[in-house]
């Protein structure tokens, strides 16, 4: 497939671009600073501002899917407008964990242990997912990582779920950027979660 990875110079975006290219996909790696994008066979760095839907549409035209690893300061409506203009049918989003449930009807975001300093960014992810839910003309998937999304080894071993936070026996919810990238590209290829959210953790 030909795909565009937005935010390809960041932790998650660079791992997703590498993973997709390693599996033989043609990757358009998009960032404001393309010089920070990792060099690899199959990856074409492109400079673009994702806040400009017209410019972004020109970059992603001809792609089979877009994977966004952007921060949530780029609204869902902006990305959707670019995909519609470019005629790209699929959007996969690097989401947030805050909207995952830790108990029936209770989100991680609502937990008294959720750090206050994380809430502004976390609210952005919640708003983004809410904006995607009614969308039917774009085939979207929102992929929430574990509570702790961090540097670590590429193990290829993790669990997946839907709306509930996944934690280990010690109560920890973690996944590395590299393993998250595996799960993201698995979803790109297997297409198991159309117009819904899923999650992954150890």
ZAMARGU-4260 file (C-alpha; in steps of 0.2 Angstrom, whole numbers, plus 5000, padded with zeros to 4 digits):
<rodrens>
0) 5000/5000/5000 | 5005/5018/4998 | 5002/5027/5015 | 5006/5044/5022 | 5012/5045/5040
5) 5009/5062/5048 | 5020/5067/5062 | 5034/5055/5055 | 5048/5064/5065 | 5041/5060/5082
10) 5043/5045/5093 | 5027/5035/5087 | 5027/5042/5070 | 5045/5037/5066 | 5042/5020/5072
15) 5026/5018/5062 | 5035/5024/5046 | 5049/5012/5049 | 5038/4997/5053 | 5027/5000/5037
20) 5042/5002/5026 | 5050/4987/5033 | 5034/4977/5027 | 5036/4984/5010 | 5023/4998/5010
25) 5027/5014/5001 | 5028/5027/5015 | 5026/5046/5012 | 5033/5053/5029 | 5026/5070/5033
30) 5033/5082/5045 | 5036/5101/5047 | 5055/5096/5049 | 5058/5082/5037 | 5076/5082/5041
35) 5072/5073/5057 | 5063/5059/5048 | 5073/5042/5049 | 5081/5037/5033 | 5076/5020/5027
40) 5071/5011/5010 | 5053/5014/5006 | 5052/5031/5016 | 5050/5047/5007 | 5051/5062/5018
45) 5040/5077/5014 | 5038/5094/5022 | 5020/5099/5025 | 5010/5109/5038 | 4995/5097/5043
50) 4985/5112/5049 | 4983/5117/5031 | 4970/5105/5024 | 4973/5111/5006 | 4992/5109/5007
55) 4990/5092/5016 | 4978/5086/5003 | 4991/5089/4989 | 5004/5078/4999 | 4992/5063/5003
60) 4984/5062/4986 | 4985/5045/4979 | 4988/5036/4996 | 4978/5021/5001 | 4978/5027/5019
65) 4984/5041/5031 | 4991/5037/5048 | 4991/5051/5060 | 5004/5052/5074 | 5001/5071/5076
70) 4997/5080/5093 | 4979/5084/5095 | 4981/5103/5091 | 4977/5098/5073 | 4958/5095/5074
75) 4949/5080/5067 | 4939/5091/5055 | 4955/5097/5047 | 4962/5080/5044 | 4946/5074/5037
80) 4944/5089/5026 | 4961/5085/5018 | 4957/5066/5016 | 4940/5071/5008 | 4949/5083/4996
85) 4962/5071/4991 | 4951/5056/4990 | 4960/5045/5003 | 4947/5033/5010 | 4956/5028/5027
90) 4962/5037/5042 | 4971/5028/5056 | 4975/5039/5072 | 4987/5038/5086 | 4975/5041/5100
95) 4976/5044/5118 | 4973/5032/5133 | 4963/5044/5143 | 4946/5039/5136 | 4949/5021/5140
100) 4938/5013/5154 | 4946/5007/5170 | 4929/5002/5176 | 4911/5001/5168 | 4907/5019/5164
105) 4923/5026/5172 | 4937/5033/5161 | 4955/5034/5165 | 4953/5053/5163 | 4941/5053/5177
110) 4952/5043/5189 | 4958/5053/5204 | 4976/5047/5200 | 4976/5054/5183 | 4989/5069/5183
115) 4982/5086/5181 | 4996/5092/5170 | 4991/5078/5157 | 4973/5083/5156 | 4974/5097/5143
120) 4982/5085/5130 | 4971/5071/5136 | 4956/5081/5133 | 4962/5084/5115 | 4962/5066/5112
125) 4944/5063/5119 | 4938/5078/5108 | 4946/5070/5093 | 4938/5053/5096 | 4921/5061/5099
130) 4923/5070/5082 | 4927/5054/5073 | 4912/5044/5080 | 4899/5050/5068 | 4909/5050/5053
135) 4904/5038/5040 | 4912/5044/5023 | 4930/5040/5029 | 4935/5023/5036 | 4943/5029/5052
140) 4952/5019/5066 | 4957/5027/5083 | 4971/5017/5091 | 4973/5021/5110 | 4990/5016/5117
145) 4993/5010/5135 | 4993/5023/5149 | 5012/5023/5148 | 5018/5025/5130 | 5037/5025/5130
150) 5054/5020/5123 | 5057/5002/5124 | 5061/4986/5115 | 5052/4979/5100 | 5045/4963/5107
155) 5031/4959/5095 | 5021/4953/5111 | 5006/4962/5117 | 4988/4961/5120 | 4974/4971/5111
160) 4957/4976/5116 | 4943/4989/5113 | 4937/5001/5125 | 4945/4995/5142 | 4962/4999/5148
165) 4974/4984/5147 | 4985/4982/5162 | 4997/4968/5168 | 4996/4958/5185 | 5005/4973/5193
170) 4992/4985/5187 | 5004/4993/5175 | 4998/4998/5158 | 5013/5001/5146 | 5018/4998/5128
175) 5034/5004/5118 | 5033/5015/5103 | 5040/5000/5093 | 5027/4988/5098 | 5013/5000/5096
180) 5020/5003/5078 | 5018/4984/5075 | 5000/4984/5081 | 4996/5000/5070 | 5003/4992/5054
185) 4994/4976/5058 | 4978/4986/5059 | 4983/4994/5042 | 4984/4977/5034 | 4971/4967/5043
190) 4958/4981/5045 | 4950/4973/5060 | 4943/4989/5068 | 4934/5000/5055 | 4926/5015/5062
195) 4930/5011/5080 | 4943/5012/5093 | 4955/4998/5099 | 4970/4998/5111 | 4986/4988/5115
200) 4997/4985/5130 | 5008/4972/5138
</rodrens>
